[in-house]
Amino acid sequence: MYAPAGFSQMHTLEAQPPFGGQQTYKSFAALTKILPGVAWQVTDRLSLGSTLGVAISHVELEGPYTLQNAGLLSGLPTLVDLQATGATPVFSFGLQYELTESTTFGVTYQSESRFELEGNTLATVPVLGSSRYDTHVHMTWPETLGFGLRHELCPHRILSADLVWFNWSQAFDTIGVGLTDADRLLFPDIHDELPLSWRDTLSVKLGYEQVLSNGHTVRCGYIYHRNPVPDATLTPYIQAILEHAFSVGYGVQWRQWEIDASYMFLFSPDVFVEDSELLGGDFDQSSHTFRCHALGISAIRRF
C-alpha cells in the first residue's frame, strides 16, 4: 500500500460578494495505491519489475466557488461542501541495471490514475438557498517517468540522483464536476469544469547517505520541483507551488527492525496574481506563498 500524492489546505480569506466577509477555503485530496508486484532477475546485472493494482482517491472542497464553464450558469457564485470517493486500476513497471559493482541505474513508469469519483455536495445559491446534490467528479492524477542513479563512493557513503517527469498538462488540464438530482425544487443540474492548465514538470532529487561506525545511518537530500501552476489559474484550493525541499534523516537498527526518522522543509517563492482567469474575481490582486514542515517515521522488519 502506497500514498504517493495528495494535498490538504485551509485558508480564511476575504471573499467577494454575495458571500463577502471572511470565508473558509478548504480542500483535501488523497491518492492511495494497493499494488501487488512481481520482480525478475534476468541476469546478474539486470532486474525487471511490474505492479498491477487499484488506486483509491478521496477529495473534499468547502468554501466559495464561482461556476466557470457551466453554460448559462457560468459566473454564478455558490458556497459548496463537496465530498467524493472512487477507485480505478493502475499499473507500473521498471528496470534496474548494475553498470558497475558500485553504480546502479534504474527506470520506472507509473500509469495515470483516472477517476470518476462519486459522492454528494451541499450547494448554497444566492436567493434560492441550499440543496444537496449527487456528485460526480472527473479527476486524473498524472503519469510519471523516472530515472535514477545510485553510486557507492565506498560501502559507507552513497550518493543518489533522480529525475522524475510528471505529465500535469494532461492530468490537471481541467477538473470536471457534475451535480445532479437536487433534493429541492428549482435547483438545476450543474455540469462545470474548473480550468487549471497546469504545465509538465521535471523534478530533480539529490541524496546522500552515510553509515556511521555504530551501524546507524544519517541521510540528507534536496528536491527541486518547478511550479506547475500558471499564475492565471492559481487558487488557494490547489496551491501546489512548492519548488524546493530540504530533508534530513536518521536510521537505527533495533533488534530485527530498521527504524528511520526524517524531517523535511518545503517552501515556495512568492507568487502574485494580478488578473486571474478564473471567474468571480476572488483571486485578482492576490499574493501566494507556501511553507511546510513534515516529520516522518518508518519501521521495517525483514523476514
N, C-alpha and C positions, 0 to 999 in steps of 0.2 A: 504494500500500500504506500502510495506516494502523494504528497501535496505540493505539486510543482508550481502553482500560481494562485494568485488571489490578491484582494485589496480590501481595506476597511478604513473608512474615513467618516468623520463627523465634524461639521463646522456650524457655527452660529453666525449668520451674516444678515446684512440689511437687504431685504427683498424689495422688488418693485411692486407697485400697486397692481391688482387689488389686494394682494396678500402682503402689504407693506409691514414695516417694522422688523424686528428680529425674528428670523425663521431658522429652523434647523435643517441643514443639508446633510443627509446621512446616506451612506452607501456601504454595501458589503457584497463581496463576491468571492467564492471559494471553488477551487478545482482540485478534486481528489481522483487518483487513478489506482485501480486494483489491477496489477499487471503480472500474471504468471509468465515466466520466461524460461527459455532454453538457451544453452550455450554449447558450442562445439569447438574443440581444439583441433583445428585442421592439420597443423604442423607444429613443430616445436616453437615456432615464432608467431604463427597466425591463429587467431581465435575469432569465431563469429558468434553472434547472439541475436535474439529477437524476442519480443514480447507481443502478446495479444490479450487484451482485456477490456475493461469497461471504465469509462470516466464518468464521474458524478459531479454536477455543478449546482450550486445554490446561489441565488442573487437576491438582494434586497435594495430597495430605493425608497427613501422617505424625504419629502420636502416639496418646495415649489418646483413645478415643471411646466414649461410652455410647449404646447404641441408644435412640432417642427415641420412635419411633412404628412399631415393628416387631411389633405384635401381642403374642403371648405372650413374645417375646424382648425387649420393651421393658424398659429398665433394665439390660440385660446389658452389663458392661464389656468392652471389647475394646482391643487395640492394632492400628492399621491402618497400612498403607503403600499408598496408593491413587494410581493414575495413570490418566488418561483423556483422550481427544482426540476432537474431532468438528468437523464443518463444517455450515453452514446458509446459505441465501440471505438477503440483506439488501438494503435499498434506502434511499434518502433523496431528498429534493427540497427546493428552496429558491428564494427570490427576493431580488433586490436592487433597491432603488429610490433614485434620487438625488432627495432632497427639494429640495436647492439645490445650487449648484456646490460648496459646502464640506461638505454634510451628506448622508450616505448611511445608509439604513435597510435591514436585512436580516432575513429569517425563514428558519429551516431546521428540517426534521423528519428524524429518523433512526429507522428502524424498530427494534423489539426484535430481539434475536438469541437465538432459542430453540433450544437444543442438546439432542441425545441423544448424549452423549459415551460412548465405548466404550474399555475398557482392562482392567486387571487390578488386583487387590488381594491383598496378603498380610495375612490377618487372624489374630490370636492371641487365643484364648479361654481363660480360666482352666480348668485341668484337662484340656481337650481338646487344647491345643497350638496349632499353626499350620497353616493351609491357604491355598492360593492359589485365588482366585475369578475368574471372568469378571465384568466390572463394567460397569454402565450407570448413568450419572449424568444426571439431568434438571435442567438449569440454564438460566436465562434472564438475559441482560444487558438492561437497561431501554431502552425507547424514550425519546427526548428531543425536546423542542421548545424552540428557542432564538430569541431576539430580540436584535438587535444594532444599535448606533448608533455611527457614526464621524463626527467633526466636526473639520475643519481650522480651527484658530484662525488659522493662516497656513500657507503652504507648508512651513514647517519645524517646526511644532508641531501635534500631532494628539492629540485625546482620543478614547477609545472606551469603550463600556459594553455589557455583555452580560447578559441574563437567560436562564438555562437551566433548564428543568423536567425532572426525572428521575422516571420512573414506577417507583420502587422498590417500591411497595406490591404491584404485580402480579408484578414480576420476582423480587424476593427475599422472597417470602412464605414459601416453603419450597424446599429443595433435596432432590430425591429420589435415592436411591441403591439400586440393585439388585445383589445379589451372588448369582451362580448358578454351578452346575456346579463345586462344590468338588472339588479333586483328592485329598481324603482322605475316608474314610467318617466318618459321624456328624456331619459339618458340614452343617447345613441351609441351604437358600436363605434369604437375608435381603433383605427389602424394607423400607426405612426412609425416613423423611422428617425432615430437620433443620428445625425451626421457626425462622424468622428474624423475620417480621412487621415488616420494615422499613417506614418511612414515606416518602412522597414528599418531595422537596426542591426548592428553587428556589435556584440558585447565582447570586450577584451577582459580576460580574467588571468591574474598572475598570483602565484602562490609559492611559499617557501616553508619547508618542514625541517626541523632539527630534532634528532633523537638525542636526549641527554644521557649522561653516564649512568643515571639511576634507572634508565629504561623509559622514563617519561618523555613526552613529546610536546614541543611548542610549535605553533604554526602562526603565520601571518599571511595576509592577502590583500589584493586591491582589485576592484572591478570598475571598469568604465562602460557605461551603457548610455548611448546617445538618447536624448529625449525624443520619444516617438510622436509626441503630441503637437500638432500645429497650434500656434497661438490663437488662431481664429476659432478653434473648436475646443479650447481648453475650458474645463468645467471642474468645480470642486467635487463633483460626484466621482470623477475618474481622474485624479490629479497625479497621474503617473509620470512625473517629470524628474524623478531621481536620476542623477547621472553618475555619481561617484559613491563608492563604498569601500571602507577600510575595515579589516577584521583581524582579530587575534584569537588564538585558541590554545588549549592545554589539554593533553590526554594522559591518562594513567592506566596502568594495569592493576586490577583488583580481583584477586582470586582468578576465576575464569572469565571475568568481564573486562571489556575495554570501555572506559568511561571518558567521554570527551565533553568539554565545556567551551563555549565560544561567545564572543561579543562582536557586534558589527555596528558601525556608524555609517548611515547613508544620508546624503544631502543633495540638494539641487541648487542650481543658480536661481536668482530672482527672475521671474518671467512677468512681463507687463503686457496686458491685453488692452489695446486701445479701442478697437471696434470689433466686437465678437460677431461671427457669422451666425451664431445661434439666436433664434428669435426670442424676444422677451426683454432684452436689454439688461438682464441681471448681471452679466459678466463684462459689460463695457467698462473701460477705465478701471480695471481690476489688477491687483498685483498678487502673484502666487509665489510661494516658496515652501519648501518641504524639508523637514529634518526627521530622522527616525533612528532610534536606538533599539537594537534587537539582542536578546540573550537566548542562547540555546544550550541544550544538554542532550546527549545521546548515550545509549548503553547497548553494547553488542556482546552477545555470548556465542562463541563458536563451538560447534559440536563435532 
